[in-house]
Amino acid sequence: MKTFKFCPSCKSDNVCFDGIKEFKCNACSFIFFHNVAAAAAAMLEYDGKILFIRREREPRKGKLDLPGGFIDPNESAEEGLNRELQEELGITLDTMKYIGSAQNTYEYKGVTYNTCDLLFYSKIETLPTQFDKSEIASIELIDPHEVDKDEFAFKSTQKGIELLIRSKIA
């Protein structure tokens, strides 16, 4: 993990990392907590299959993922998910069912973010016709029982599909 070289408060180079989440300045006692980031993902069912996206950018470009993303400050999980779905697929969900959560890591520009991914399910009546091509290479419909787990970008996607199958919704 990238670490602070200098304290953001006093500029001392006497900063240590506890290996989990805490950066502490030994000179002024400033502490920065690198806590878990919240994210939300949607398992969208269409005609008995789940809508997956193929990632257009890193991390894990070319791998399968669920639509969704990080929840912004002052958003609920549902609001953040709907914002992400609108940005990525041009859709908004009226109803969604919470399925569960999964621990994940997301590496971006040398920083590893620990995330808690909140997983939701919803049926959709029509497929998105346009999508954000800067983030999504393609949209793929795959039977959740037949998807190749080695194609998943993140372990939380696998956990979400396992939770979905166990819930007997799909």
C-alpha positions as CSV (number, residue, x, y, z in Angstrom):
1,M,0.0,0.0,0.0
2,K,1.1,3.5,-0.7
3,T,1.8,5.3,2.5
4,F,2.1,8.9,3.5
5,K,5.7,10.1,3.3
6,F,4.9,13.3,5.3
7,C,2.2,14.2,7.9
8,P,-0.6,16.2,6.3
9,S,-0.8,18.2,9.5
10,C,2.8,19.1,10.5
11,K,4.8,17.9,7.5
12,S,7.0,15.6,9.6
13,D,8.4,12.5,8.0
14,N,7.9,10.5,11.2
15,V,4.7,8.8,10.0
16,C,3.9,5.1,10.6
17,F,1.2,2.8,9.3
18,D,-0.3,0.1,11.6
19,G,-0.7,-2.3,8.6
20,I,-4.5,-2.2,8.8
21,K,-6.0,1.2,8.6
22,E,-4.2,3.8,10.8
23,F,-1.6,6.3,9.7
24,K,-0.1,8.1,12.7
25,C,2.3,10.9,12.9
26,N,4.7,10.4,15.8
27,A,5.6,14.1,15.9
28,C,2.2,15.7,16.3
29,S,-0.1,12.6,17.0
30,F,-2.2,13.3,13.9
31,I,-4.1,10.2,12.9
32,F,-5.6,9.4,9.5
33,F,-8.0,6.4,9.4
34,H,-8.1,4.6,6.0
35,N,-11.5,3.1,6.7
36,V,-13.7,0.8,4.6
37,A,-15.3,2.5,1.6
38,A,-19.0,1.6,0.8
39,A,-20.0,0.5,-2.6
40,A,-23.2,-0.9,-4.1
41,A,-23.8,-3.3,-7.0
42,A,-26.9,-4.4,-8.8
43,M,-27.8,-7.9,-10.0
44,L,-30.2,-7.1,-12.7
45,E,-32.3,-10.0,-14.0
46,Y,-33.6,-10.0,-17.5
47,D,-35.3,-13.0,-19.1
48,G,-33.8,-15.4,-16.4
49,K,-30.3,-14.1,-16.8
50,I,-28.1,-11.6,-15.0
51,L,-26.8,-8.5,-16.7
52,F,-23.1,-8.3,-16.3
53,I,-20.8,-5.5,-17.6
54,R,-17.4,-6.1,-19.1
55,R,-15.0,-3.5,-17.6
56,E,-13.5,-1.0,-20.0
57,R,-11.0,0.4,-17.6
58,E,-8.6,-0.7,-14.8
59,P,-8.7,-2.2,-12.3
60,R,-9.3,-5.5,-14.0
61,K,-10.1,-4.2,-17.4
62,G,-11.9,-6.9,-19.6
63,K,-13.3,-8.8,-16.6
64,L,-17.0,-9.3,-15.7
65,D,-18.5,-7.0,-13.1
66,L,-21.9,-6.0,-11.8
67,P,-23.1,-2.4,-12.5
68,G,-22.6,-0.1,-9.6
69,G,-19.9,1.8,-7.8
70,F,-18.9,3.8,-4.8
71,I,-21.4,5.5,-2.6
72,D,-20.8,9.2,-2.3
73,P,-21.0,11.2,1.0
74,N,-24.6,12.0,1.9
75,E,-26.1,9.2,-0.2
76,S,-27.9,6.0,1.0
77,A,-26.8,2.8,-0.7
78,E,-30.0,2.9,-2.8
79,E,-29.4,6.5,-3.9
80,G,-25.7,5.8,-4.7
81,L,-26.7,2.7,-6.7
82,N,-29.3,4.5,-8.7
83,R,-26.9,7.3,-9.4
84,E,-24.3,4.8,-10.7
85,L,-26.9,2.9,-12.7
86,Q,-28.1,6.2,-14.3
87,E,-24.5,7.2,-15.1
88,E,-23.4,3.8,-16.4
89,L,-26.6,2.4,-18.0
90,G,-29.1,5.2,-18.2
91,I,-31.6,3.4,-16.0
92,T,-33.1,3.9,-12.5
93,L,-34.7,1.2,-10.4
94,D,-38.0,1.8,-8.7
95,T,-37.6,-1.3,-6.5
96,M,-34.6,-3.3,-5.4
97,K,-34.1,-6.1,-2.9
98,Y,-31.1,-6.1,-0.6
99,I,-29.4,-9.5,-1.0
100,G,-26.3,-9.1,1.3
101,S,-22.8,-7.7,1.5
102,A,-19.3,-8.8,0.7
103,Q,-15.8,-7.7,1.6
104,N,-13.7,-6.6,-1.3
105,T,-10.5,-4.8,-2.2
106,Y,-10.2,-2.2,-5.0
107,E,-6.7,-1.2,-6.1
108,Y,-6.5,2.2,-7.8
109,K,-3.4,4.1,-8.7
110,G,-1.3,2.3,-6.1
111,V,-3.7,2.5,-3.3
112,T,-5.7,-0.5,-2.0
113,Y,-9.2,0.4,-0.8
114,N,-11.0,-2.1,1.4
115,T,-14.6,-2.0,0.5
116,C,-17.9,-3.3,1.8
117,D,-20.0,-4.0,-1.3
118,L,-23.8,-3.9,-0.7
119,L,-25.5,-6.2,-3.2
120,F,-29.0,-5.6,-4.5
121,Y,-31.3,-7.5,-6.9
122,S,-34.0,-6.3,-9.3
123,K,-35.8,-7.5,-12.3
124,I,-35.7,-5.3,-15.4
125,E,-38.3,-5.3,-18.2
126,T,-36.1,-3.8,-20.9
127,L,-32.3,-3.9,-21.5
128,P,-30.4,-0.7,-21.5
129,T,-29.8,0.5,-25.0
130,Q,-26.9,2.8,-24.3
131,F,-24.1,2.7,-21.8
132,D,-21.1,4.6,-20.7
133,K,-18.4,3.3,-23.1
134,S,-15.6,4.9,-21.1
135,E,-16.4,2.4,-18.2
136,I,-18.2,-0.4,-20.0
137,A,-16.8,-2.4,-22.9
138,S,-20.0,-4.5,-23.3
139,I,-23.1,-5.7,-21.6
140,E,-23.6,-9.5,-21.3
141,L,-26.6,-11.6,-20.2
142,I,-25.4,-14.8,-18.4
143,D,-27.3,-17.5,-16.5
144,P,-26.1,-17.1,-12.9
145,H,-25.6,-20.9,-12.6
146,E,-23.4,-21.0,-15.7
147,V,-21.2,-17.9,-15.3
148,D,-17.4,-18.6,-15.3
149,K,-16.2,-17.4,-11.9
150,D,-12.7,-16.9,-13.3
151,E,-14.1,-14.1,-15.4
152,F,-15.2,-12.0,-12.4
153,A,-13.3,-8.8,-11.8
154,F,-13.9,-8.9,-8.0
155,K,-14.5,-11.6,-5.4
156,S,-17.6,-9.6,-4.2
157,T,-19.2,-10.4,-7.6
158,Q,-18.8,-14.1,-7.0
159,K,-20.2,-13.7,-3.4
160,G,-23.2,-11.7,-4.8
161,I,-24.0,-14.4,-7.3
162,E,-23.7,-17.1,-4.6
163,L,-26.0,-15.2,-2.3
164,L,-28.5,-14.7,-5.2
165,I,-28.6,-18.4,-6.0
166,R,-29.0,-19.3,-2.3
167,S,-31.9,-16.9,-2.0
168,K,-33.6,-18.8,-4.9
169,I,-34.6,-15.6,-6.5
170,A,-32.7,-16.3,-9.8
